[in-house]
Amino acid sequence: MWNDYDSNSAYGYDSDYGGGNRRNDYTPVTFYRPDGDTEGKDVQWCLDNGFFHIEEDLWSGNWYYRHFPDKRPKECPVGGCKKQFKTSEKLDVHLRHNQGAAHDRYRKDKDIIFGPTAEEKTKTEAKEAKMVKKRRDDKRAELLDTVVNGLYDGISENSVKQARKELQKMDEEEYEFPCTVQQCGRKFKAQVDLHEHLEESKGKGHQQALITFEKDFALACPADGCQRRFMEELSRDMHYMSLGIARLNDGRPDEAHARAYTLALAS
């Protein structure tokens, strides 16, 4: 058998060669012959005859590179390294990334910078970002399914609540306005949403954060001791009126707000 056309046979191979050690790989391929013509063969026939893969479904022998010298594999110029590459770009990557001492000396002699180029870094970062997004999308879909169908699928109510909490946190990751209360962790698309969150939250930390949030608002609550401030008169009036007529606080009126409410009615 031969894989070049310097042989005693017409094409350098036995076109009827069957071989006695087949591995049953009959994948059809295109075989490029020494005369420049092609014929259909299979992978195992090429392997048994000593030919090699060129690209995609094309196989041939060394004569292929005599016909197409620009496609000849690019050999690593570093002494002792026998690696070959199909393109100059892949050879360049090899030279810049190989950590062997011989390659290190070659880089110093040729002023080649070790490591990835800016373009490679950009591609790597884009690939990693795509993978992260896919994992995030898969996780979100799983959580959403639990929230929507969990109780019907026999998942416990606590697990559904936890999934809803995780889904909310995931959806808020890129929002710009975080709650300043420690261990809250909520984030919001707009300041008005954050303000509403602070108003609805009853903990001391959230109430203090609410006062800080409103400190520059123009309109103060008229009730003695109340530190709430408002941007609109209607919001201010609804605040002290609702507390003054005991719609909150379990039906017990807030005296300071009740006095403010009474004065508002008298005016």
DOSE-686351 format. One record per residue: residue number from 1; residue in three letters; x, y, z of N, C-alpha, C in turn. Coordinates in Angstrom, 2 decimals. Layout:
REM DOSE-686351
> num|residu|nX|nY|nZ|caX|caY|caZ|cX|cY|cZ
> NUM|ALA|X|Y|Z|X|Y|Z|X|Y|Z
...
END
This chain:
REM DOSE-686351
> num|residu|nX|nY|nZ|caX|caY|caZ|cX|cY|cZ
> 1|MET|0.84|-1.19|0.00|0.00|0.00|0.00|0.87|1.24|0.00
> 2|TRP|0.33|2.29|-0.62|1.05|3.56|-0.70|0.06|4.69|-0.46
> 3|ASN|0.58|5.78|0.04|-0.28|6.95|0.15|0.29|8.13|-0.63
> 4|ASP|1.20|7.83|-1.56|1.73|8.85|-2.44|1.75|8.27|-3.85
> 5|TYR|2.00|9.12|-4.85|1.94|8.57|-6.20|3.29|8.15|-6.71
> 6|ASP|4.34|8.15|-5.90|5.63|7.56|-6.27|5.58|6.08|-5.93
> 7|SER|4.90|5.31|-6.74|4.69|3.89|-6.43|4.72|3.08|-7.71
> 8|ASN|4.59|1.81|-7.56|4.64|0.91|-8.71|3.27|0.72|-9.34
> 9|SER|2.24|1.19|-8.68|0.90|1.02|-9.24|0.46|2.32|-9.89
> 10|ALA|-0.62|2.27|-10.63|-1.07|3.43|-11.39|-1.40|4.61|-10.48
> 11|TYR|-2.13|4.36|-9.40|-2.56|5.44|-8.53|-1.91|5.39|-7.15
> 12|GLY|-1.14|4.37|-6.88|-0.49|4.31|-5.59|-1.32|3.61|-4.53
> 13|TYR|-2.38|2.92|-4.93|-3.18|2.16|-3.98|-3.91|1.07|-4.73
> 14|ASP|-4.40|0.11|-4.00|-5.16|-0.98|-4.58|-6.63|-0.65|-4.44
> 15|SER|-7.27|-0.33|-5.57|-8.67|0.12|-5.50|-9.61|-0.98|-5.03
> 16|ASP|-9.16|-2.24|-5.07|-10.02|-3.34|-4.62|-9.59|-3.88|-3.27
> 17|TYR|-8.63|-3.16|-2.63|-8.11|-3.67|-1.37|-9.23|-3.72|-0.33
> 18|GLY|-9.36|-4.85|0.32|-10.41|-4.99|1.32|-9.87|-4.94|2.72
> 19|GLY|-8.68|-5.47|2.93|-8.09|-5.46|4.27|-8.70|-6.53|5.14
> 20|GLY|-7.93|-7.02|6.07|-8.41|-8.08|6.95|-8.72|-7.59|8.34
> 21|ASN|-8.64|-6.29|8.59|-8.82|-5.78|9.95|-9.80|-4.61|9.96
> 22|ARG|-10.92|-4.79|9.30|-11.91|-3.72|9.22|-12.59|-3.50|10.56
> 23|ARG|-12.95|-2.23|10.79|-13.68|-1.90|12.00|-15.11|-1.48|11.67
> 24|ASN|-15.55|-1.88|10.52|-16.94|-1.72|10.12|-17.41|-0.27|10.08
> 25|ASP|-16.51|0.64|9.72|-16.90|2.03|9.55|-17.11|2.27|8.06
> 26|TYR|-18.36|2.17|7.63|-18.66|2.28|6.21|-19.22|3.65|5.85
> 27|THR|-18.90|4.65|6.66|-19.36|6.00|6.36|-18.85|6.43|4.99
> 28|PRO|-19.74|6.81|4.07|-19.29|7.18|2.72|-18.51|8.49|2.73
> 29|VAL|-17.44|8.52|1.95|-16.61|9.72|1.83|-16.21|9.90|0.37
> 30|THR|-15.67|11.08|0.08|-15.12|11.37|-1.24|-13.61|11.18|-1.20
> 31|PHE|-13.08|10.39|-2.13|-11.65|10.14|-2.16|-11.03|10.89|-3.34
> 32|TYR|-10.02|11.74|-3.03|-9.33|12.51|-4.07|-8.14|11.70|-4.56
> 33|ARG|-8.14|11.35|-5.86|-7.13|10.47|-6.42|-5.92|11.25|-6.90
> 34|PRO|-4.80|10.58|-7.13|-3.59|11.25|-7.60|-3.75|11.96|-8.93
> 35|ASP|-4.70|11.49|-9.76|-4.89|12.12|-11.08|-5.82|13.33|-11.01
> 36|GLY|-6.25|13.71|-9.80|-7.11|14.87|-9.64|-8.58|14.57|-9.71
> 37|ASP|-8.93|13.33|-10.03|-10.33|12.94|-10.07|-10.76|12.49|-8.68
> 38|THR|-12.04|12.29|-8.49|-12.56|11.81|-7.21|-13.41|10.58|-7.42
> 39|GLU|-13.56|9.82|-6.36|-14.43|8.65|-6.40|-14.99|8.42|-5.00
> 40|GLY|-16.08|7.71|-4.94|-16.70|7.43|-3.67|-16.07|6.23|-2.98
> 41|LYS|-15.72|6.36|-1.74|-15.19|5.28|-0.92|-15.85|5.35|0.44
> 42|ASP|-15.32|4.59|1.39|-15.79|4.72|2.76|-14.60|4.93|3.69
> 43|VAL|-14.87|5.32|4.93|-13.81|5.65|5.87|-12.86|4.50|6.08
> 44|GLN|-13.41|3.29|6.26|-12.53|2.16|6.57|-11.62|1.80|5.41
> 45|TRP|-12.10|1.94|4.19|-11.26|1.68|3.02|-10.07|2.64|3.03
> 46|CYS|-10.32|3.92|3.34|-9.24|4.91|3.39|-8.24|4.56|4.49
> 47|LEU|-8.74|4.18|5.65|-7.84|3.82|6.75|-7.01|2.59|6.42
> 48|ASP|-7.65|1.59|5.85|-6.95|0.35|5.53|-5.88|0.56|4.48
> 49|ASN|-6.08|1.55|3.61|-5.10|1.84|2.57|-4.07|2.90|2.99
> 50|GLY|-4.16|3.39|4.21|-3.18|4.33|4.72|-3.41|5.77|4.32
> 51|PHE|-4.63|6.11|3.90|-4.94|7.48|3.53|-5.47|8.24|4.75
> 52|PHE|-5.65|9.54|4.60|-6.02|10.33|5.77|-7.09|11.35|5.43
> 53|HIS|-7.71|11.83|6.50|-8.79|12.78|6.38|-8.25|14.16|6.05
> 54|ILE|-8.85|14.83|5.06|-8.42|16.17|4.67|-9.33|17.21|5.33
> 55|GLU|-10.61|17.14|5.02|-11.60|18.06|5.58|-12.98|17.50|5.31
> 56|GLU|-13.90|17.77|6.22|-15.29|17.32|6.09|-15.34|15.85|5.64
> 57|ASP|-15.87|15.56|4.44|-15.96|14.15|4.02|-14.91|13.81|2.95
> 58|LEU|-13.83|14.61|2.88|-12.80|14.41|1.87|-11.59|13.69|2.46
> 59|TRP|-11.13|12.63|1.77|-9.94|11.87|2.16|-9.00|11.80|0.97
> 60|SER|-7.70|11.63|1.25|-6.73|11.54|0.16|-5.38|11.08|0.72
> 61|GLY|-4.34|11.21|-0.15|-2.97|10.90|0.24|-2.11|12.14|0.15
> 62|ASN|-0.79|11.98|0.27|0.11|13.13|0.29|0.07|13.94|-1.00
> 63|TRP|-0.31|13.30|-2.10|-0.36|14.05|-3.37|-1.36|15.19|-3.33
> 64|TYR|-2.34|15.11|-2.44|-3.35|16.17|-2.34|-2.67|17.52|-2.09
> 65|TYR|-1.65|17.51|-1.23|-0.98|18.77|-0.89|-0.03|19.23|-2.00
> 66|ARG|0.33|18.33|-2.90|1.11|18.76|-4.07|0.20|19.46|-5.05
> 67|HIS|-1.06|19.03|-5.09|-2.04|19.70|-5.94|-2.53|21.01|-5.31
> 68|PHE|-2.61|21.01|-3.97|-3.12|22.17|-3.25|-2.13|22.53|-2.12
> 69|PRO|-1.00|23.12|-2.48|0.03|23.40|-1.46|-0.43|24.36|-0.37
> 70|ASP|-1.39|25.23|-0.68|-1.86|26.17|0.32|-2.65|25.49|1.44
> 71|LYS|-3.08|24.24|1.18|-3.83|23.51|2.20|-2.96|22.53|2.98
> 72|ARG|-1.67|22.54|2.70|-0.78|21.64|3.43|-0.78|22.02|4.91
> 73|PRO|-0.79|21.04|5.81|-0.77|21.35|7.25|0.42|22.21|7.61
> 74|LYS|0.19|23.13|8.51|1.24|24.04|8.97|1.98|23.39|10.13
> 75|GLU|3.28|23.14|9.95|4.06|22.48|10.99|4.57|23.49|12.01
> 76|CYS|4.58|23.08|13.26|5.12|23.94|14.31|6.62|24.10|14.09
> 77|PRO|7.13|25.35|14.06|8.55|25.59|13.78|9.46|25.34|14.99
> 78|VAL|8.88|25.03|16.13|9.69|24.81|17.34|10.34|23.44|17.26
> 79|GLY|11.64|23.41|17.47|12.38|22.15|17.40|11.85|21.13|18.40
> 80|GLY|11.64|19.92|17.91|11.14|18.85|18.76|9.63|18.75|18.81
> 81|CYS|8.94|19.77|18.35|7.47|19.74|18.32|7.03|19.24|16.95
> 82|LYS|6.27|18.19|16.91|5.87|17.57|15.64|4.41|17.85|15.29
> 83|LYS|3.80|18.77|15.99|2.38|19.03|15.75|2.17|19.79|14.45
> 84|GLN|1.06|19.46|13.80|0.68|20.12|12.56|-0.73|20.68|12.70
> 85|PHE|-1.01|21.72|11.93|-2.29|22.40|12.03|-2.83|22.72|10.65
> 86|LYS|-4.13|22.67|10.52|-4.75|22.88|9.21|-4.68|24.33|8.76
> 87|THR|-4.60|25.25|9.69|-4.57|26.67|9.32|-3.47|27.40|10.08
> 88|SER|-3.04|28.52|9.52|-2.05|29.35|10.18|-2.58|29.92|11.49
> 89|GLU|-3.89|30.16|11.53|-4.50|30.70|12.74|-4.37|29.72|13.90
> 90|LYS|-4.60|28.43|13.62|-4.49|27.42|14.68|-3.05|27.23|15.12
> 91|LEU|-2.13|27.33|14.16|-0.72|27.26|14.52|-0.34|28.44|15.41
> 92|ASP|-0.87|29.61|15.09|-0.58|30.80|15.89|-1.09|30.64|17.32
> 93|VAL|-2.27|30.07|17.46|-2.83|29.82|18.79|-1.92|28.86|19.56
> 94|HIS|-1.46|27.82|18.87|-0.57|26.83|19.49|0.72|27.50|19.99
> 95|LEU|1.31|28.34|19.16|2.57|28.99|19.53|2.40|29.94|20.72
> 96|ARG|1.26|30.57|20.81|1.05|31.54|21.88|0.59|30.90|23.20
> 97|HIS|0.10|29.66|23.12|-0.46|29.03|24.32|0.38|27.89|24.89
> 98|ASN|1.22|27.27|24.08|2.01|26.14|24.58|2.98|26.60|25.67
> 99|GLN|3.02|25.87|26.78|3.81|26.31|27.93|5.17|25.62|28.04
> 100|GLY|5.54|24.85|27.03|6.83|24.19|27.07|8.00|25.16|27.00
> 101|ALA|9.16|24.73|27.52|10.34|25.60|27.55|10.79|25.97|26.15
> 102|ALA|10.75|25.00|25.21|11.18|25.27|23.84|10.28|26.32|23.19
> 103|HIS|8.99|26.21|23.43|8.06|27.18|22.87|8.24|28.54|23.52
> 104|ASP|8.59|28.54|24.81|8.83|29.81|25.50|10.03|30.53|24.90
> 105|ARG|11.09|29.77|24.62|12.27|30.37|23.99|11.95|30.89|22.59
> 106|TYR|11.15|30.14|21.85|10.77|30.56|20.51|9.98|31.87|20.56
> 107|ARG|9.07|31.98|21.52|8.30|33.21|21.64|9.20|34.40|21.94
> 108|LYS|10.18|34.20|22.82|11.09|35.30|23.15|11.92|35.71|21.93
> 109|ASP|12.37|34.72|21.15|13.17|35.03|19.96|12.35|35.77|18.90
> 110|LYS|11.06|35.43|18.81|10.21|36.00|17.77|9.30|37.13|18.28
> 111|ASP|9.49|37.51|19.54|8.66|38.57|20.14|7.17|38.24|20.05
> 112|ILE|6.86|37.00|20.34|5.46|36.56|20.35|4.94|36.65|21.79
> 113|ILE|3.81|37.28|21.96|3.24|37.45|23.29|2.51|36.18|23.71
> 114|PHE|2.80|35.73|24.92|2.16|34.53|25.44|0.70|34.83|25.82
> 115|GLY|-0.18|33.92|25.53|-1.57|34.05|25.96|-2.50|34.48|24.85
> 116|PRO|-3.78|34.59|25.16|-4.79|34.92|24.15|-4.72|36.37|23.69
> 117|THR|-5.14|36.61|22.48|-5.24|37.96|21.95|-6.52|38.61|22.48
> 118|ALA|-6.65|39.90|22.26|-7.85|40.60|22.69|-9.09|40.02|22.01
> 119|GLU|-8.94|39.66|20.75|-10.08|39.08|20.01|-10.47|37.73|20.60
> 120|GLU|-9.45|36.91|20.95|-9.75|35.61|21.56|-10.43|35.78|22.91
> 121|LYS|-9.97|36.76|23.69|-10.59|37.02|24.98|-12.05|37.41|24.81
> 122|THR|-12.30|38.25|23.80|-13.68|38.68|23.55|-14.56|37.49|23.17
> 123|LYS|-14.03|36.62|22.31|-14.80|35.44|21.90|-15.05|34.51|23.09
> 124|THR|-14.03|34.34|23.93|-14.17|33.47|25.09|-15.21|34.03|26.06
> 125|GLU|-15.14|35.34|26.29|-16.10|35.97|27.19|-17.52|35.86|26.64
> 126|ALA|-17.67|36.02|25.32|-18.99|35.91|24.70|-19.52|34.49|24.84
> 127|LYS|-18.63|33.51|24.65|-19.03|32.11|24.78|-19.45|31.79|26.21
> 128|GLU|-18.66|32.27|27.17|-18.98|32.03|28.57|-20.29|32.70|28.96
> 129|ALA|-20.49|33.92|28.45|-21.73|34.64|28.75|-22.93|33.90|28.18
> 130|LYS|-22.76|33.32|27.01|-23.84|32.55|26.39|-24.17|31.32|27.22
> 131|MET|-23.13|30.66|27.74|-23.34|29.47|28.57|-24.03|29.84|29.88
> 132|VAL|-23.59|30.96|30.47|-24.21|31.42|31.72|-25.69|31.75|31.49
> 133|LYS|-25.99|32.41|30.38|-27.36|32.76|30.06|-28.21|31.51|29.88
> 134|LYS|-27.66|30.50|29.20|-28.41|29.26|28.99|-28.72|28.58|30.32
> 135|ARG|-27.70|28.51|31.19|-27.94|27.89|32.50|-28.99|28.67|33.29
> 136|ARG|-28.92|30.01|33.18|-29.88|30.85|33.89|-31.29|30.64|33.33
> 137|ASP|-31.40|30.59|32.00|-32.71|30.40|31.37|-33.29|29.04|31.74
> 138|ASP|-32.45|28.01|31.77|-32.91|26.66|32.14|-33.41|26.65|33.58
> 139|LYS|-32.64|27.31|34.47|-33.03|27.36|35.88|-34.33|28.13|36.05
> 140|ARG|-34.46|29.25|35.33|-35.67|30.04|35.44|-36.89|29.25|34.96
> 141|ALA|-36.72|28.53|33.87|-37.83|27.71|33.34|-38.24|26.65|34.36
> 142|GLU|-37.25|26.06|35.03|-37.54|25.04|36.05|-38.31|25.64|37.23
> 143|LEU|-37.87|26.83|37.69|-38.55|27.49|38.80|-39.96|27.90|38.42
> 144|LEU|-40.09|28.44|37.21|-41.41|28.88|36.75|-42.38|27.71|36.67
> 145|ASP|-41.91|26.58|36.21|-42.75|25.38|36.14|-43.20|24.96|37.53
> 146|THR|-42.28|25.06|38.51|-42.63|24.70|39.88|-43.69|25.65|40.43
> 147|VAL|-43.52|26.96|40.16|-44.47|27.95|40.65|-45.85|27.75|40.03
> 148|VAL|-45.88|27.49|38.73|-47.15|27.39|38.01|-47.83|26.04|38.23
> 149|ASN|-47.04|24.97|38.18|-47.63|23.63|38.20|-47.30|22.81|39.45
> 150|GLY|-46.51|23.40|40.36|-46.00|22.63|41.48|-47.07|21.95|42.31
> 151|LEU|-48.09|22.70|42.71|-49.13|22.12|43.56|-49.91|21.03|42.84
> 152|TYR|-50.07|21.17|41.53|-50.77|20.14|40.77|-49.90|18.88|40.62
> 153|ASP|-48.59|19.07|40.66|-47.65|17.95|40.50|-47.27|17.31|41.82
> 154|GLY|-47.92|17.73|42.91|-47.65|17.11|44.20|-46.47|17.70|44.95
> 155|ILE|-45.96|18.84|44.52|-44.86|19.50|45.22|-45.42|20.26|46.42
> 156|SER|-44.70|20.24|47.53|-45.20|20.86|48.75|-45.36|22.37|48.58
> 157|GLU|-46.25|22.93|49.40|-46.51|24.36|49.33|-45.27|25.16|49.68
> 158|ASN|-44.49|24.68|50.65|-43.26|25.38|51.03|-42.26|25.40|49.88
> 159|SER|-42.18|24.29|49.13|-41.27|24.23|47.98|-41.70|25.20|46.89
> 160|VAL|-43.00|25.33|46.70|-43.53|26.27|45.71|-43.23|27.70|46.13
> 161|LYS|-43.39|28.00|47.43|-43.08|29.34|47.93|-41.60|29.65|47.76
> 162|GLN|-40.75|28.67|48.04|-39.32|28.87|47.88|-38.95|29.10|46.42
> 163|ALA|-39.59|28.35|45.53|-39.35|28.53|44.09|-39.79|29.91|43.65
> 164|ARG|-40.93|30.38|44.17|-41.41|31.71|43.83|-40.42|32.78|44.31
> 165|LYS|-39.86|32.58|45.49|-38.89|33.52|46.04|-37.62|33.54|45.20
> 166|GLU|-37.13|32.36|44.81|-35.92|32.28|43.98|-36.16|32.89|42.60
> 167|LEU|-37.34|32.66|42.05|-37.68|33.21|40.74|-37.72|34.74|40.80
> 168|GLN|-38.30|35.26|41.86|-38.35|36.71|42.04|-36.94|37.29|42.14
> 169|LYS|-36.09|36.65|42.91|-34.71|37.12|43.07|-33.97|37.07|41.74
> 170|MET|-34.18|36.02|40.98|-33.52|35.88|39.68|-33.97|36.98|38.72
> 171|ASP|-35.27|37.27|38.72|-35.80|38.30|37.82|-35.31|39.69|38.20
> 172|GLU|-34.97|39.88|39.48|-34.56|41.19|39.95|-33.05|41.42|39.87
> 173|GLU|-32.28|40.42|39.44|-30.82|40.52|39.48|-30.28|41.74|38.75
> 174|GLU|-30.88|42.11|37.63|-30.35|43.19|36.81|-31.05|44.52|37.07
> 175|TYR|-31.95|44.58|38.05|-32.63|45.83|38.36|-31.65|46.80|39.02
> 176|GLU|-31.91|48.08|38.89|-30.94|49.11|39.27|-31.10|49.63|40.70
> 177|PHE|-32.26|49.40|41.32|-32.53|50.05|42.61|-32.72|49.01|43.71
> 178|PRO|-31.65|48.75|44.48|-31.75|47.75|45.54|-32.33|48.34|46.83
> 179|CYS|-33.01|47.51|47.59|-33.45|47.90|48.92|-32.22|48.01|49.81
> 180|THR|-32.13|49.08|50.60|-30.95|49.32|51.43|-30.99|48.58|52.75
> 181|VAL|-32.08|47.89|53.04|-32.18|47.14|54.29|-31.36|45.87|54.19
> 182|GLN|-30.49|45.65|55.17|-29.66|44.45|55.17|-30.52|43.20|55.18
> 183|GLN|-30.06|42.21|54.43|-30.70|40.89|54.34|-32.05|40.91|53.64
> 184|CYS|-32.45|42.08|53.09|-33.69|42.09|52.31|-33.44|41.48|50.94
> 185|GLY|-32.47|42.05|50.21|-32.07|41.47|48.93|-32.94|41.84|47.75
> 186|ARG|-34.05|42.56|47.97|-34.91|42.91|46.86|-34.29|44.03|46.02
> 187|LYS|-34.57|44.00|44.70|-34.15|45.05|43.78|-35.34|45.40|42.89
> 188|PHE|-35.31|46.64|42.36|-36.48|47.12|41.64|-36.09|47.86|40.37
> 189|LYS|-37.02|47.86|39.41|-36.76|48.51|38.13|-36.69|50.03|38.26
> 190|ALA|-37.52|50.58|39.11|-37.61|52.04|39.22|-37.69|52.44|40.69
> 191|GLN|-37.36|53.70|40.98|-37.41|54.20|42.35|-38.83|54.16|42.91
> 192|VAL|-39.81|54.37|42.05|-41.19|54.35|42.53|-41.56|52.96|43.04
> 193|ASP|-41.01|51.93|42.42|-41.26|50.55|42.89|-40.58|50.29|44.23
> 194|LEU|-39.35|50.83|44.38|-38.64|50.70|45.65|-39.39|51.43|46.75
> 195|HIS|-39.90|52.63|46.45|-40.66|53.40|47.43|-41.90|52.64|47.88
> 196|GLU|-42.59|52.05|46.94|-43.80|51.28|47.26|-43.45|50.08|48.15
> 197|HIS|-42.32|49.44|47.84|-41.87|48.30|48.65|-41.61|48.73|50.10
> 198|LEU|-40.94|49.88|50.28|-40.64|50.37|51.62|-41.92|50.75|52.37
> 199|GLU|-42.89|51.31|51.65|-44.15|51.69|52.28|-44.93|50.46|52.76
> 200|GLU|-44.86|49.39|52.00|-45.64|48.20|52.32|-44.96|47.30|53.36
> 201|SER|-43.65|47.48|53.55|-42.92|46.64|54.50|-43.02|47.24|55.90
> 202|LYS|-43.30|46.39|56.90|-43.60|46.88|58.25|-42.44|46.77|59.23
> 203|GLY|-41.36|46.13|58.85|-40.24|45.98|59.77|-39.58|47.31|60.09
> 204|LYS|-38.91|47.38|61.24|-38.27|48.62|61.67|-37.21|49.07|60.66
> 205|GLY|-36.44|48.11|60.13|-35.41|48.46|59.16|-35.99|49.11|57.92
> 206|HIS|-37.09|48.57|57.42|-37.72|49.13|56.24|-38.36|50.49|56.55
> 207|GLN|-38.91|50.63|57.74|-39.52|51.91|58.09|-38.47|53.02|58.19
> 208|GLN|-37.30|52.69|58.74|-36.23|53.67|58.80|-35.71|54.00|57.42
> 209|ALA|-35.60|52.96|56.57|-35.16|53.18|55.19|-36.16|54.05|54.43
> 210|LEU|-37.45|53.89|54.76|-38.49|54.70|54.13|-38.31|56.18|54.50
> 211|ILE|-38.03|56.46|55.77|-37.83|57.84|56.20|-36.62|58.45|55.49
> 212|THR|-35.55|57.66|55.38|-34.35|58.14|54.68|-34.65|58.40|53.21
> 213|PHE|-35.42|57.52|52.61|-35.77|57.66|51.19|-36.54|58.96|50.96
> 214|GLU|-37.42|59.31|51.91|-38.33|60.44|51.71|-37.80|61.77|52.26
> 215|LYS|-36.56|61.79|52.77|-36.08|62.96|53.50|-36.07|64.23|52.65
> 216|ASP|-35.95|64.12|51.35|-35.91|65.31|50.49|-37.26|65.63|49.86
> 217|PHE|-38.29|64.87|50.21|-39.62|65.18|49.67|-40.12|66.49|50.29
> 218|ALA|-40.90|67.22|49.55|-41.25|68.60|49.95|-42.29|68.68|51.06
> 219|LEU|-43.23|67.75|51.13|-44.38|67.90|52.02|-44.25|66.97|53.23
> 220|ALA|-44.22|67.57|54.43|-44.11|66.78|55.66|-45.49|66.43|56.19
> 221|CYS|-45.58|65.30|56.86|-46.82|64.93|57.53|-47.02|65.90|58.70
> 222|PRO|-48.22|66.45|58.86|-48.46|67.43|59.93|-48.60|66.82|61.32
> 223|ALA|-48.66|65.50|61.42|-48.83|64.87|62.73|-47.55|64.99|63.54
> 224|ASP|-47.68|65.34|64.84|-46.52|65.46|65.72|-45.79|64.11|65.81
> 225|GLY|-44.46|64.17|65.63|-43.63|62.97|65.79|-43.53|62.10|64.54
> 226|CYS|-44.32|62.37|63.52|-44.26|61.57|62.30|-43.18|62.13|61.38
> 227|GLN|-42.33|61.27|60.90|-41.21|61.71|60.06|-41.46|61.49|58.57
> 228|ARG|-42.64|61.03|58.25|-42.94|60.78|56.83|-43.04|62.09|56.06
> 229|ARG|-42.56|62.03|54.79|-42.66|63.17|53.89|-43.20|62.68|52.55
> 230|PHE|-43.78|63.61|51.78|-44.47|63.22|50.56|-44.19|64.20|49.43
> 231|MET|-44.37|63.71|48.20|-44.18|64.56|47.03|-45.49|65.22|46.59
> 232|GLU|-46.63|64.63|46.99|-47.92|65.14|46.56|-48.84|65.33|47.77
> 233|GLU|-49.67|66.33|47.69|-50.60|66.60|48.78|-51.57|65.44|49.00
> 234|LEU|-52.04|64.86|47.92|-53.00|63.77|48.05|-52.40|62.60|48.82
> 235|SER|-51.16|62.26|48.52|-50.51|61.15|49.22|-50.34|61.49|50.70
> 236|ARG|-49.94|62.72|51.00|-49.79|63.14|52.39|-51.12|63.07|53.13
> 237|ASP|-52.18|63.62|52.51|-53.49|63.66|53.18|-54.04|62.26|53.41
> 238|MET|-53.87|61.38|52.42|-54.35|60.00|52.58|-53.61|59.30|53.72
> 239|HIS|-52.35|59.66|53.90|-51.55|59.05|54.96|-52.11|59.39|56.34
> 240|TYR|-52.21|60.68|56.64|-52.61|61.02|58.01|-54.11|60.81|58.23
> 241|MET|-54.89|60.88|57.14|-56.33|60.63|57.30|-56.59|59.16|57.61
> 242|SER|-55.90|58.26|56.91|-56.12|56.84|57.13|-55.71|56.43|58.54
> 243|LEU|-54.61|57.00|59.04|-54.20|56.70|60.41|-55.11|57.39|61.42
> 244|GLY|-55.56|58.57|61.07|-56.40|59.33|62.00|-57.76|58.72|62.21
> 245|ILE|-58.32|58.07|61.20|-59.66|57.48|61.35|-59.57|55.98|61.64
> 246|ALA|-58.35|55.54|62.02|-58.15|54.17|62.54|-58.44|53.08|61.52
> 247|ARG|-58.14|53.34|60.27|-58.25|52.27|59.27|-57.06|51.33|59.37
> 248|LEU|-56.03|51.74|60.07|-54.86|50.90|60.31|-54.73|50.68|61.81
> 249|ASN|-53.65|50.05|62.23|-53.36|49.84|63.65|-54.47|49.08|64.38
> 250|ASP|-55.06|48.09|63.68|-56.07|47.23|64.30|-57.25|48.01|64.88
> 251|GLY|-57.63|49.08|64.21|-58.80|49.82|64.65|-58.54|50.85|65.72
> 252|ARG|-57.33|50.94|66.24|-57.03|51.92|67.27|-56.46|53.18|66.59
> 253|PRO|-57.11|54.30|66.71|-56.63|55.51|66.02|-55.32|56.00|66.60
> 254|ASP|-54.48|56.55|65.71|-53.23|57.18|66.12|-53.57|58.61|66.52
> 255|GLU|-53.31|58.96|67.80|-53.78|60.26|68.32|-53.18|61.43|67.56
> 256|ALA|-51.88|61.38|67.26|-51.24|62.50|66.57|-51.84|62.68|65.18
> 257|HIS|-52.07|61.59|64.49|-52.65|61.69|63.15|-54.13|62.04|63.23
> 258|ALA|-54.79|61.60|64.31|-56.20|61.95|64.49|-56.34|63.46|64.69
> 259|ARG|-55.43|64.06|65.46|-55.48|65.51|65.65|-55.22|66.24|64.33
> 260|ALA|-54.26|65.73|63.55|-53.98|66.34|62.26|-55.19|66.22|61.34
> 261|TYR|-55.88|65.10|61.43|-57.09|64.88|60.61|-58.20|65.84|61.04
> 262|THR|-58.36|66.01|62.36|-59.38|66.91|62.87|-59.13|68.34|62.45
> 263|LEU|-57.86|68.78|62.53|-57.51|70.12|62.10|-57.75|70.31|60.62
> 264|ALA|-57.51|69.26|59.83|-57.73|69.35|58.38|-59.21|69.52|58.09
> 265|LEU|-60.07|68.83|58.87|-61.51|68.96|58.65|-62.01|70.34|59.04
> 266|ALA|-61.40|70.93|60.07|-61.84|72.24|60.57|-61.38|73.37|59.67
> 267|SER|-60.33|73.14|58.91|-59.79|74.22|58.09|-60.59|74.40|56.80
END
